[in-house]
Amino acid sequence: QVQLVESGGGLVQPGGSLRLSCAASGIRFSTSVAGWYRQAPGKQRELVATITIGGNTNYVNSMKGRFTISRDNAKNTVSLQMDSLKPEDTAVYYCYAYRPDLSFTYWGQGTQVTVSS
């Protein structure tokens, strides 16, 4: 049974920071392509950041320089450090893990991030 559990969401003021974490069981992030998507109310889910099996990171342009994705193989977690947050970053953030050998993506349940004064 694969489970991805996100944590770290919450309410933060514009310009503030949050760190999201995703803990996995039943799957190893070290052998998966992992990352974060987000979905704002009334909008489609969009990619935020990805970390490859080799550790390469990719970001959507609007997040470059503000968000940092990382992986801890020992703890089997993937994290997203979000700085300089803007109201438009408000969304539910979802962790995912893609197994290339299975051509299958596992998803977490999501964590709410609200940026508001």
N, CA, C and O of each residue as an XYZ file, in Angstrom:
468
protein
N       0.851     -1.190      0.000
C       0.000      0.000      0.000
C       0.890      1.244      0.000
O       1.683      1.458      0.916
N       0.742      2.045     -1.030
C       1.527      3.271     -1.148
C       0.746      4.419     -0.541
O      -0.440      4.598     -0.817
N       1.426      5.194      0.289
C       0.811      6.393      0.863
C       1.785      7.551      0.792
O       2.965      7.414      1.118
N       1.274      8.692      0.361
C       2.024      9.941      0.392
C       1.254     10.883      1.297
O       0.067     11.128      1.080
N       1.924     11.412      2.312
C       1.245     12.270      3.281
C       1.958     13.608      3.356
O       3.115     13.695      3.766
N       1.237     14.659      2.947
C       1.788     16.008      2.982
C       1.548     16.657      4.343
O       0.599     16.321      5.052
N       2.415     17.578      4.683
C       2.249     18.376      5.888
C       2.926     19.722      5.686
O       3.711     19.905      4.755
N       2.613     20.659      6.567
C       3.288     21.946      6.545
C       2.494     23.086      5.952
O       2.958     24.226      5.957
N       1.314     22.811      5.443
C       0.505     23.898      4.899
C      -0.053     24.784      5.991
O       0.058     24.475      7.178
N      -0.653     25.889      5.582
C      -1.232     26.788      6.560
C      -1.448     28.168      5.993
O      -1.402     28.377      4.781
N      -1.685     29.106      6.887
C      -1.913     30.498      6.528
C      -0.643     31.303      6.764
O      -0.034     31.220      7.831
N      -0.250     32.077      5.767
C       0.958     32.887      5.890
C       0.710     34.236      5.226
O      -0.074     34.334      4.281
N       1.369     35.259      5.714
C       1.226     36.596      5.124
C       2.055     36.699      3.847
O       3.036     35.973      3.683
N       1.671     37.588      2.951
C       2.481     37.815      1.753
C       3.923     38.150      2.121
O       4.181     38.924      3.042
N       4.850     37.555      1.388
C       6.265     37.730      1.677
C       6.818     36.707      2.648
O       8.028     36.628      2.857
N       5.928     35.925      3.240
C       6.360     34.925      4.213
C       6.825     33.633      3.577
O       6.919     33.521      2.354
N       7.117     32.655      4.427
C       7.648     31.369      3.977
C       6.881     30.223      4.611
O       6.334     30.335      5.708
N       6.861     29.119      3.880
C       6.341     27.857      4.393
C       7.196     26.736      3.856
O       7.786     26.851      2.782
N       7.262     25.658      4.600
C       7.965     24.461      4.127
C       7.002     23.293      4.149
O       6.513     22.893      5.206
N       6.736     22.752      2.982
C       5.886     21.576      2.860
C       6.748     20.325      2.846
O       7.845     20.320      2.288
N       6.243     19.270      3.463
C       6.930     17.990      3.436
C       5.968     16.901      2.978
O       4.761     16.967      3.211
N       6.535     15.913      2.328
C       5.753     14.766      1.863
C       6.484     13.506      2.309
O       7.617     13.256      1.899
N       5.835     12.726      3.139
C       6.413     11.480      3.628
C       5.770     10.311      2.893
O       4.551     10.260      2.729
N       6.600      9.378      2.455
C       6.104      8.248      1.669
C       6.256      6.933      2.419
O       7.210      6.722      3.167
N       5.293      6.066      2.197
C       5.398      4.689      2.660
C       4.988      3.790      1.503
O       4.090      4.132      0.733
N       5.644      2.646      1.381
C       5.332      1.725      0.302
C       5.980      2.074     -1.024
O       5.765      1.390     -2.025
N       6.766      3.130     -1.036
C       7.452      3.585     -2.246
C       8.684      4.366     -1.822
O       8.691      5.019     -0.779
N       9.718      4.293     -2.633
C      10.935      5.030     -2.350
C      11.037      6.216     -3.304
O      10.960      6.058     -4.522
N      11.213      7.415     -2.725
C      11.391      8.588     -3.579
C      12.682      8.492     -4.388
O      12.787      9.080     -5.465
N      13.657      7.758     -3.876
C      14.943      7.661     -4.566
C      14.829      6.919     -5.896
O      15.717      7.030     -6.742
N      13.761      6.172     -6.089
C      13.548      5.458     -7.346
C      12.307      5.958     -8.073
O      11.727      5.256     -8.901
N      11.918      7.169     -7.751
C      10.735      7.779     -8.354
C      11.056      9.197     -8.805
O      11.929      9.861     -8.247
N      10.351      9.637     -9.802
C      10.319     11.060    -10.115
C       9.268     11.659     -9.188
O       8.128     11.195     -9.173
N       9.621     12.657     -8.434
C       8.696     13.189     -7.430
C       8.575     14.698     -7.566
O       9.382     15.348     -8.232
N       7.569     15.229     -6.933
C       7.434     16.676     -6.974
C       6.111     17.149     -6.408
O       5.439     16.454     -5.646
N       5.770     18.354     -6.811
C       4.587     19.014     -6.288
C       3.783     19.645     -7.422
O       4.331     20.237     -8.351
N       2.476     19.497     -7.311
C       1.530     20.222     -8.122
C       0.716     21.090     -7.165
O       0.765     20.910     -5.948
N      -0.029     22.028     -7.733
C      -0.956     22.801     -6.929
C      -2.221     23.072     -7.723
O      -2.221     23.081     -8.954
N      -3.293     23.292     -6.988
C      -4.560     23.614     -7.633
C      -5.258     24.701     -6.844
O      -5.609     24.529     -5.677
N      -5.449     25.823     -7.515
C      -6.166     26.947     -6.919
C      -7.656     26.801     -7.228
O      -8.020     26.131     -8.194
N      -8.518     27.417     -6.425
C      -9.965     27.329     -6.669
C     -10.332     27.774     -8.075
O      -9.946     28.856     -8.517
N     -11.078     26.931     -8.770
C     -11.529     27.274    -10.108
C     -10.489     27.142    -11.196
O     -10.735     27.505    -12.346
N      -9.323     26.620    -10.836
C      -8.245     26.489    -11.827
C      -7.809     25.037    -11.954
O      -8.092     24.201    -11.096
N      -7.114     24.765    -13.048
C      -6.592     23.416    -13.251
C      -5.362     23.192    -12.381
O      -4.670     24.130    -11.985
N      -5.118     21.925    -12.101
C      -3.903     21.573    -11.354
C      -2.692     21.921    -12.204
O      -2.673     21.635    -13.401
N      -1.678     22.537    -11.597
C      -0.483     22.922    -12.338
C       0.767     22.428    -11.625
O       0.820     22.330    -10.399
N       1.769     22.122    -12.440
C       3.047     21.662    -11.910
C       3.753     22.798    -11.189
O       3.727     23.942    -11.642
N       4.380     22.479    -10.070
C       5.164     23.457     -9.316
C       6.652     23.149     -9.458
O       7.429     23.994     -9.901
N       7.039     21.946     -9.082
C       8.462     21.588     -9.094
C       8.602     20.071     -9.158
O       7.725     19.323     -8.725
N       9.737     19.643     -9.711
C      10.026     18.223     -9.877
C      11.461     17.937     -9.483
O      12.354     18.757     -9.696
N      11.671     16.758     -8.903
C      13.030     16.281     -8.653
C      13.140     14.888     -9.256
O      12.322     14.012     -8.976
N      14.158     14.696    -10.084
C      14.312     13.430    -10.790
C      14.998     12.397     -9.909
O      15.456     12.703     -8.809
N      15.062     11.163    -10.414
C      15.750     10.106     -9.681
C      17.203     10.481     -9.459
O      17.780     10.165     -8.419
N      17.789     11.148    -10.424
C      19.177     11.573    -10.314
C      19.383     12.809     -9.463
O      20.517     13.219     -9.217
N      18.279     13.407     -9.010
C      18.390     14.575     -8.133
C      18.313     15.912     -8.852
O      18.453     16.961     -8.223
N      18.092     15.889    -10.163
C      17.937     17.151    -10.884
C      16.584     17.777    -10.555
O      15.583     17.078    -10.398
N      16.574     19.086    -10.455
C      15.341     19.791    -10.092
C      14.871     20.684    -11.232
O      15.671     21.232    -11.990
N      13.576     20.814    -11.329
C      12.961     21.667    -12.339
C      11.812     22.435    -11.705
O      11.096     21.919    -10.847
N      11.649     23.681    -12.145
C      10.612     24.536    -11.579
C       9.852     25.233    -12.698
O      10.391     25.518    -13.767
N       8.578     25.496    -12.412
C       7.826     26.370    -13.284
C       8.424     27.770    -13.133
O       8.835     28.164    -12.042
N       8.465     28.511    -14.233
C       9.153     29.811    -14.230
C       8.713     30.727    -13.097
O       9.546     31.397    -12.487
N       7.426     30.766    -12.810
C       6.933     31.703    -11.798
C       7.397     31.336    -10.388
O       7.296     32.156     -9.476
N       7.906     30.113    -10.198
C       8.374     29.681     -8.885
C       9.898     29.724     -8.767
O      10.440     29.622     -7.666
N      10.587     29.873     -9.896
C      12.055     29.880     -9.850
C      12.559     30.998     -8.966
O      12.102     32.137     -9.060
N      13.504     30.663     -8.107
C      14.078     31.652     -7.214
C      13.307     31.839     -5.934
O      13.816     32.435     -4.984
N      12.076     31.336     -5.889
C      11.269     31.467     -4.677
C      11.040     30.121     -3.999
O      10.973     30.038     -2.773
N      10.920     29.061     -4.811
C      10.643     27.723     -4.284
C      11.868     26.834     -4.470
O      12.598     26.958     -5.454
N      12.079     25.940     -3.516
C      13.177     24.984     -3.601
C      12.675     23.606     -3.213
O      12.149     23.399     -2.120
N      12.850     22.663     -4.138
C      12.453     21.287     -3.856
C      13.684     20.487     -3.444
O      14.774     20.696     -3.976
N      13.507     19.582     -2.509
C      14.616     18.753     -2.052
C      14.100     17.375     -1.663
O      12.903     17.167     -1.467
N      15.031     16.449     -1.559
C      14.677     15.070     -1.222
C      15.629     14.563     -0.152
O      16.830     14.826     -0.207
N      15.096     13.842      0.812
C      15.908     13.210      1.843
C      15.715     11.704      1.701
O      14.688     11.162      2.109
N      16.696     11.038      1.125
C      16.546      9.598      0.874
C      16.479      8.796      2.172
O      15.771      7.791      2.247
N      17.203      9.231      3.173
C      17.212      8.495      4.445
C      15.838      8.543      5.119
O      15.373      7.549      5.676
N      15.199      9.714      5.057
C      13.880      9.862      5.679
C      12.751      9.524      4.709
O      11.590      9.419      5.105
N      13.106      9.353      3.423
C      12.123      9.077      2.384
C      11.068     10.176      2.319
O       9.864      9.918      2.330
N      11.561     11.403      2.250
C      10.672     12.563      2.173
C      11.097     13.478      1.023
O      12.259     13.502      0.617
N      10.134     14.216      0.522
C      10.381     15.285     -0.440
C       9.794     16.561      0.154
O       8.675     16.556      0.666
N      10.537     17.635      0.086
C      10.097     18.887      0.693
C      10.054     20.003     -0.335
O      10.726     19.954     -1.365
N       9.253     21.003     -0.031
C       9.164     22.190     -0.880
C       9.274     23.405      0.026
O       8.359     23.705      0.793
N      10.392     24.096     -0.066
C      10.592     25.343      0.669
C      10.044     26.476     -0.184
O      10.478     26.677     -1.319
N       9.091     27.212      0.367
C       8.455     28.283     -0.388
C       8.723     29.610      0.310
O       8.310     29.814      1.452
N       9.407     30.499     -0.375
C       9.744     31.815      0.155
C       9.083     32.902     -0.684
O       8.617     32.658     -1.798
N       9.055     34.096     -0.125
C       8.469     35.251     -0.839
C       7.095     34.912     -1.389
O       6.798     35.168     -2.555
N       6.276     34.342     -0.549
C       4.969     33.885     -0.997
C       4.068     35.045     -1.382
O       4.118     36.126     -0.795
N       3.242     34.785     -2.388
C       2.314     35.783     -2.915
C       0.888     35.258     -2.775
O       0.678     34.047     -2.696
N      -0.077     36.147     -2.746
C      -1.472     35.687     -2.667
C      -1.832     34.697     -3.777
O      -2.644     33.795     -3.569
N      -1.231     34.866     -4.946
C      -1.534     33.956     -6.048
C      -0.930     32.567     -5.873
O      -1.182     31.672     -6.680
N      -0.144     32.385     -4.832
C       0.362     31.040     -4.506
C      -0.653     30.241     -3.697
O      -0.447     29.058     -3.431
N      -1.740     30.882     -3.311
C      -2.784     30.195     -2.561
C      -3.366     29.053     -3.379
O      -3.838     29.249     -4.499
N      -3.325     27.857     -2.799
C      -3.788     26.659     -3.510
C      -3.676     25.459     -2.587
O      -3.101     25.539     -1.501
N      -4.232     24.356     -3.034
C      -3.957     23.069     -2.402
C      -2.733     22.487     -3.106
O      -2.702     22.385     -4.332
N      -1.744     22.114     -2.332
C      -0.495     21.585     -2.877
C      -0.472     20.065     -2.712
O      -0.708     19.530     -1.629
N      -0.178     19.389     -3.827
C      -0.193     17.928     -3.856
C       1.206     17.391     -4.151
O       1.886     17.850     -5.069
N       1.606     16.436     -3.375
C       2.839     15.708     -3.607
C       2.548     14.547     -4.551
O       1.466     13.962     -4.502
N       3.508     14.211     -5.408
C       3.333     13.045     -6.265
C       4.640     12.289     -6.389
O       5.725     12.827     -6.167
N       4.499     11.023     -6.753
C       5.659     10.180     -7.034
C       5.336      9.336     -8.254
O       4.344      8.607     -8.273
N       6.171      9.438     -9.258
C       5.960      8.710    -10.516
C       6.977      7.600    -10.629
O       8.186      7.823    -10.578
N       6.451      6.387    -10.785
C       7.309      5.223    -10.962
C       7.454      4.948    -12.461
O       6.507      4.474    -13.089
N       8.614      5.236    -13.042
C       8.793      5.027    -14.494
C       8.624      3.564    -14.900
O       8.141      3.269    -15.993
N       9.022      2.660    -14.021
C       8.935      1.236    -14.372
C       7.495      0.755    -14.419
O       7.184     -0.218    -15.106
N       6.609      1.439    -13.687
C       5.200      1.059    -13.661
C       4.338      2.000    -14.498
O       3.156      1.736    -14.721
N       4.935      3.098    -14.958
C       4.173      4.147    -15.651
C       2.950      4.542    -14.828
O       1.840      4.646    -15.351
N       3.170      4.759    -13.541
C       2.065      5.046    -12.636
C       2.471      6.162    -11.686
O       3.609      6.235    -11.222
N       1.502      7.028    -11.414
C       1.729      8.155    -10.512
C       0.893      7.991     -9.255
O      -0.306      7.721     -9.318
N       1.539      8.157     -8.125
C       0.860      8.144     -6.827
C       0.730      9.584     -6.338
O       1.601     10.420     -6.579
N      -0.372      9.853     -5.650
C      -0.657     11.211     -5.194
C      -0.934     11.252     -3.705
O      -1.464     10.304     -3.125
N      -0.563     12.370     -3.099
C      -0.969     12.624     -1.733
C      -2.348     13.249     -1.703
O      -2.960     13.489     -2.743
N      -2.829     13.508     -0.498
C      -4.192     14.021     -0.353
C      -4.253     15.547     -0.466
O      -5.333     16.122     -0.597
N      -3.109     16.184     -0.414
C      -3.055     17.632     -0.556
C      -2.983     18.358      0.769
O      -3.465     17.869      1.791
N      -2.377     19.527      0.739
C      -2.316     20.390      1.919
C      -2.583     21.821      1.473
O      -2.054     22.282      0.462
N      -3.407     22.508      2.241
C      -3.835     23.864      1.864
C      -2.773     24.889      2.243
O      -2.260     24.895      3.362
N      -2.460     25.744      1.298
C      -1.594     26.896      1.537
C      -2.402     28.148      1.216
O      -2.915     28.298      0.107
N      -2.510     29.030      2.176
C      -3.241     30.282      1.996
C      -2.308     31.443      2.295
O      -1.750     31.541      3.388
N      -2.146     32.323      1.312
C      -1.296     33.500      1.474
C      -2.205     34.720      1.509
O      -2.802     35.096      0.499
N      -2.301     35.322      2.666
C      -3.233     36.432      2.833
C      -2.825     37.276      4.025
O      -2.272     36.779      5.006
N      -3.113     38.572      3.914
C      -2.855     39.457      5.046
C      -4.112     39.603      5.901
O      -4.096     40.313      6.906
